[in-house]
């Protein structure tokens, strides 16, 4: 594990650390973070320098971010507990090894004002538009258009929301 990885997933993930100190550690590890609040237990795998988080954003406990392909989280975004954002995937390989090499990375963007409920999983290459709500437990496999309520596995638009 690199020093950056240790900072992000060791001291910065601790419940004993004040949230402002957590932000300082994550920034020193290479993340670009505005005036956000990140609760304890959040883990960051891969290249932390691919992580950008805007002002007023809140990440609840136990989130898991994998920013090697790039994760951009806008302003005033809220994450429930245990949200997972993946940027890496594999093509399906032969029977001897289905997860083929190399890993393919695609960026994830979560636009301003969105809210991801507890246990949401966001797959690589997805953009969640501004003002979206993603219901707890949803698996986001495709882009979400702005101001919509998305739910299910895979997540689909259930209704429009007022801008």
Secondary structure, DSSP 4 states (H G I P E B T S, - for coil): --HHHHHHHTGGG-TTS-HHHHHHHHHHTT-EE-S-EE-TT-EE-S-GGGEEE-TT-EE-TT-EE-GGG-EEE-TT-EE-TT-EE--EE--B--TT-SBPSSPEE--EEE-TT-EE-TT-EE-TT-EEPTT-EE-TT-EE-S-B-SSEEEETBTTEEEEE---
